[in-house]
Amino acid sequence: MKVSQNLWLERMNNLLERRKAGAITSQFKHVDDYKGHINKCYVGKTVLDVGCGSMTIKSCLPQETEYTGIDPFPVSDEVIKMNIEECDFPDNTFETLYAFAMLDNLYDLPKAVEQMKRVCTNNIVILTGVNIPPDKYHTIEIKKEELAELMNPFKIGYIEYLHPKIMLIEFLR
């Protein structure tokens, strides 16, 4: 559940090149329904969007929500250039944390999860591939049971398989 930063960078470059070429498209429209997924779970007054990309989640949140997006490859000046593994926000800064389509692209899953739990006071909502072996686009394989163990003391509050290999899961403190 941990890879070298060099391997991580290689896989991220593969993803970025794939995105630039327009090759990232969803075969599963229901997976891209971020607003629908967000509506299934609690939304706090303060939100951290980890691996926010083009900040799609921001447009799905209630207007009064205080939004912060981080990404190691920011596409906007609004996005903070940061990996979750190296997150330097103070403890308990955000009520809700979103990690959509990024968990299987980390370089250190245990460290990332510890940071997510540290900065979040209420719930962590994850949309991720599961049981997908590492390949040229994925750095680690996510397994539901291992993720639930890492998230302790957070407990599963909501879970839905959007596809046999794609899971939406909300962890509650």
N, C-alpha and C positions, 0 to 999 in steps of 0.2 A: 504494500500500500504506500510505498515510497519509491520514487525514481530520482535519478540524478537531474540536476537542473539543466544539464546539457541535453539529455533525452527529452525533458519537458519542453525546452525551447525548440528542439527539432519538430516535435509533434505539433506545437503551437504554430510554427511556421507553415507546416503542412496544412493546418486548418485555415490559416490566414490566406494562403495561396488558393485553396479551394474556394474560400469565400469570395476572393477577388475575381476568380474565374466564373463566378455565378453558379458553381456546382453544388452549393448547399441549398437544397430545396426539401421540403417536407413531403414525404409520401403519405403522411398521416395528418390531415388538417386539424383533427381534434387535439393533437399535441401542441400546435401553435396557438391555441385558444387561451392565451395568457389571461385575458380578462375573466373568462369562465373559470379558470383554475384559481385565480385570486379570490373570486367570489365564493369559493368552497371553503375558504379558511379565514381565520381572523386576520384583520389588517390593523396594525397598531398606528398610533399617531406619528411615530418615527420609524422609518424603514431604511434598511441597508440592502442594496441590490448588489450581490457579489457576482462578478463576471457579467456586468450589466450590458456589455456590447453597445447597441444603439439606444439603450434605455427604454425599451418597449414596455417594461413593467411600469415605469413612471406614468405613462399615458393611461394605464389601466387602474390607477389608484384614485381614491377620492381626492378632490382638489386640495383639501386642507392638510393632507398628509405631508410631513416633512421628509423628503426623499434625498438619499445619498447613494450614488452609484460608484462602484470601484471596478476597475478592470486593468489587467496588466498591459493591455493594448488599447488605450482609450481612443475613441473615434470622435470625441467632442471635448471642448474645454470644460464642460460641466462635469465630466467624469474624472475621478481621482485615480491617478496611475498608482495601482497598488495590487499586490497579490494578497489573498486572504491569509496565506501562511505567514506573511510579514505584517499583518494588520497592526496599526498602532493607535487605534481608537481607544479611549478609556473604557474600562469595564462598564457594562450595563448602559451603553450609549443608545441602543436602538431597541424598540419594543418588538419589531418584527424584522426578520432577515429572510431574504429570498436568495436561493441559489438554483437558478434555472439553467439547465443545459450546460453545466460547467464542472460538476463534481467529478466526472470521469476524466477530466483533463487537468487534474491537480498534480503537483509533484510530491506532496506529502499530505495524504488524507488525514491521518491522525492529528497532525499539527493544525491543519485547516479547520477541522471540526472543533478542536479545543478553542481556537480563536473565535469561531462562530458562536459557540456557547458562552464565551467570556463577554462578548459585546452585546449579546441579546438577552433581554429580560423576559420575553413571553413566548414567542413561537418562531420556529425556523421551518420554512416551507421549501421543499426541494423537489425539483423536476429533474430526473436523471435516467440515463440508461442503466440497466442492471444486467448482470451476467453477460456482459460483452467483453471478451478478452481484449487485452491491449493490442492495438494495431497501429497503423501509421497516423491515425487521428485521435486515438485514446491512449492515455498514459497508464491508467489503472482500471481494474475491474471492480465494480461496485456490486456488493452482495447485500441484500436487504438485512439479513441477520447481523452481519458485521457492522453495517451502518447503525442499526438500532443499538448495538452494544457500545459503539463509539459515542453515540449521542446521549448516553446515560449521564445525568439524571433526567434529561428530557425524555418524554414518553410519546409514543405514536398516538396522535389524536385523530388523524384522518389519513387514509391510504386508498389509492386508486391506481389500478394498472390501466394505463391509457393504451397499452399495447403489451404483448407478452414481455417485451424487453424495455419498456418505458414506464416509470412509476412516478406518481405525484404523491408526496408524503409530507404531512405536517407533524412536526415534533413540538410538544408543549412542555414548558417548564413546570 
